[in-house]
Amino acid sequence: MYLDMFPRVARYISKRGGSFDEAKDIFQEAVVIYYEKITGRGVDEVQNTDAYLMGIARHLWIKACKDKARLANDSRDADVADNKELNASERVLGFLTVAGQKCMELLHAFYYDKQNMKEVATNFGFSSERSATVQKFKCLEKVRDIVKRRSLIYEDFLD
C-alpha cells in the first residue's frame, strides 16, 4: 500500500503547494485513520481501498491548509492592525495582504488596472464573469471582516 499510494498522495499535495515532509505526515495520518476505521470503528467493508485512503488524505490536506491559513491570517492581522505608525495607504495595503495574495492581485487588477470582469475571469482562470465577481466579493468581505474585528473606523485611515 505504501509503494502504491504514497506517490499519489505526495503528487496531490505537491500540486497544491505542499512539501514532501507534509505529504509524508498527511499520508501517515491517513493510514492511521484508515487502519482505525477498518479494525472495527465505523466501516464494515471498503470497496476501493485506494480511493478511500486518497479521500482521507485529501480531507486531511484541506484541513491542514485551512488551519495553516487561519494561523497565518491571525498573526498578520494582529501585526498590521496594531501598527499605528503606518500611513493610511500602508494600512490599507496591510489589510489587503492579510486577505491573501490572490485576493490582493484580483482587487488590484479590478480597481487599479481597471480590468473588466471578463478580463479578470480570463486572467485568473475563473470559469465565468460571475465566478470572478463572486470571488471579488469574497475578497472584499475578508477585508471588511478584518476591519470589523479590529473595530476600525474611517478616521483611522486618515493621516
C-alpha positions as CSV (number, residue, x, y, z in Angstrom):
1,M,0.0,0.0,0.0
2,Y,2.8,2.4,0.8
3,L,4.6,1.9,-2.5
4,D,1.4,2.3,-4.5
5,M,-0.4,5.1,-2.6
6,F,2.3,7.3,-1.2
7,P,3.4,8.6,-4.6
8,R,-0.2,9.5,-5.4
9,V,-0.7,11.4,-2.2
10,A,2.6,13.1,-2.5
11,R,1.8,14.2,-6.1
12,Y,-1.6,15.5,-4.9
13,I,-0.1,17.5,-2.1
14,S,2.8,18.8,-4.2
15,K,0.4,20.1,-6.9
16,R,-1.3,22.1,-4.1
17,G,1.8,23.7,-2.8
18,G,2.7,21.2,-0.1
19,S,6.2,19.9,0.7
20,F,7.5,16.3,0.7
21,D,7.5,16.3,4.5
22,E,3.9,17.5,4.7
23,A,3.0,14.7,2.2
24,K,4.7,12.1,4.5
25,D,2.8,13.5,7.6
26,I,-0.5,13.5,5.8
27,F,-0.1,10.1,4.4
28,Q,1.0,8.6,7.7
29,E,-2.0,10.2,9.4
30,A,-4.3,8.9,6.6
31,V,-3.0,5.3,7.1
32,V,-3.6,5.5,10.8
33,I,-7.2,6.7,10.3
34,Y,-7.8,4.1,7.7
35,Y,-6.4,1.4,10.0
36,E,-8.6,2.6,12.9
37,K,-11.7,2.6,10.6
38,I,-11.2,-0.9,9.2
39,T,-10.4,-2.5,12.6
40,G,-13.8,-2.0,13.9
41,R,-14.7,1.6,14.3
42,G,-17.1,2.7,11.6
43,V,-16.5,0.9,8.3
44,D,-17.9,-2.5,7.6
45,E,-16.3,-3.0,4.2
46,V,-14.2,-0.8,1.9
47,Q,-14.9,-1.3,-1.8
48,N,-11.9,0.6,-3.1
49,T,-9.1,0.9,-0.6
50,D,-7.0,3.3,-2.8
51,A,-9.9,5.7,-3.3
52,Y,-10.8,5.5,0.4
53,L,-7.3,6.2,1.5
54,M,-6.9,9.0,-1.0
55,G,-10.1,10.6,0.2
56,I,-8.9,10.6,3.8
57,A,-5.6,12.2,2.6
58,R,-7.5,14.9,0.7
59,H,-9.6,15.8,3.7
60,L,-6.6,15.9,5.9
61,W,-4.7,18.2,3.5
62,I,-7.6,20.5,3.1
63,K,-7.9,20.7,6.9
64,A,-4.2,21.3,7.3
65,C,-4.3,24.1,4.7
66,K,-7.3,25.8,6.4
67,D,-5.5,25.6,9.8
68,K,-2.3,27.0,8.4
69,A,-4.1,29.9,6.7
70,R,-6.1,30.7,9.8
71,L,-2.9,30.9,11.9
72,A,-1.1,33.0,9.3
73,N,-4.0,35.4,8.9
74,D,-4.5,35.8,12.7
75,S,-0.8,36.7,13.2
76,R,-0.6,39.0,10.2
77,D,-3.9,40.6,11.2
78,A,-2.5,41.5,14.7
79,D,0.8,42.8,13.3
80,V,-0.8,45.0,10.6
81,A,-3.8,46.4,12.6
82,D,-1.8,47.2,15.7
83,N,0.8,49.3,14.0
84,K,-0.4,52.9,14.2
85,E,2.7,54.4,12.8
86,L,1.8,53.2,9.3
87,N,0.3,55.8,7.0
88,A,-3.2,55.2,5.6
89,S,-2.1,53.6,2.3
90,E,0.3,51.3,4.1
91,R,-2.5,50.2,6.5
92,V,-4.9,49.5,3.6
93,L,-2.2,47.5,1.8
94,G,-1.6,45.6,5.0
95,F,-5.3,44.6,5.3
96,L,-5.3,43.6,1.6
97,T,-2.2,41.5,2.3
98,V,-4.0,39.8,5.2
99,A,-6.8,38.8,2.8
100,G,-4.2,36.8,0.8
101,Q,-2.0,37.2,-2.3
102,K,-4.7,36.1,-4.8
103,C,-7.2,38.5,-3.4
104,M,-4.8,41.3,-3.4
105,E,-3.9,40.6,-7.1
106,L,-7.6,40.2,-8.1
107,L,-8.6,43.5,-6.4
108,H,-5.6,45.3,-7.9
109,A,-6.5,44.1,-11.4
110,F,-10.1,45.3,-11.0
111,Y,-9.6,48.6,-9.1
112,Y,-6.1,49.8,-10.2
113,D,-5.6,48.1,-13.6
114,K,-9.3,48.9,-14.5
115,Q,-9.8,45.4,-15.9
116,N,-13.5,44.4,-16.5
117,M,-14.8,41.2,-15.0
118,K,-14.4,39.3,-18.3
119,E,-10.7,40.1,-18.3
120,V,-10.4,39.3,-14.6
121,A,-12.1,35.9,-15.2
122,T,-9.8,35.1,-18.1
123,N,-6.6,36.3,-16.4
124,F,-7.3,34.5,-13.1
125,G,-8.7,31.3,-14.6
126,F,-12.3,31.6,-13.5
127,S,-14.9,29.8,-15.4
128,S,-17.1,32.8,-15.9
129,E,-17.5,36.5,-15.2
130,R,-20.0,35.6,-12.4
131,S,-17.3,33.4,-10.7
132,A,-14.8,36.3,-10.8
133,T,-17.5,38.7,-9.4
134,V,-18.2,36.3,-6.5
135,Q,-14.5,35.9,-5.8
136,K,-14.0,39.6,-5.8
137,F,-16.9,40.0,-3.3
138,K,-15.4,37.3,-1.1
139,C,-12.1,39.1,-1.1
140,L,-13.8,42.4,-0.1
141,E,-15.7,40.6,2.7
142,K,-12.4,39.2,4.1
143,V,-11.0,42.8,4.3
144,R,-14.3,44.1,5.8
145,D,-14.3,41.3,8.4
146,I,-10.7,42.1,9.5
147,V,-11.6,45.8,9.8
148,K,-14.7,45.0,11.8
149,R,-12.8,42.6,14.1
150,R,-10.4,45.4,14.9
151,S,-13.2,47.9,15.3
152,L,-11.6,50.4,12.9
153,I,-13.4,53.4,11.6
154,Y,-12.9,55.6,8.5
155,E,-10.9,58.2,10.5
156,D,-8.3,55.5,11.4
157,F,-7.2,55.7,7.8
158,L,-6.7,59.4,7.6
159,D,-3.3,60.9,8.1
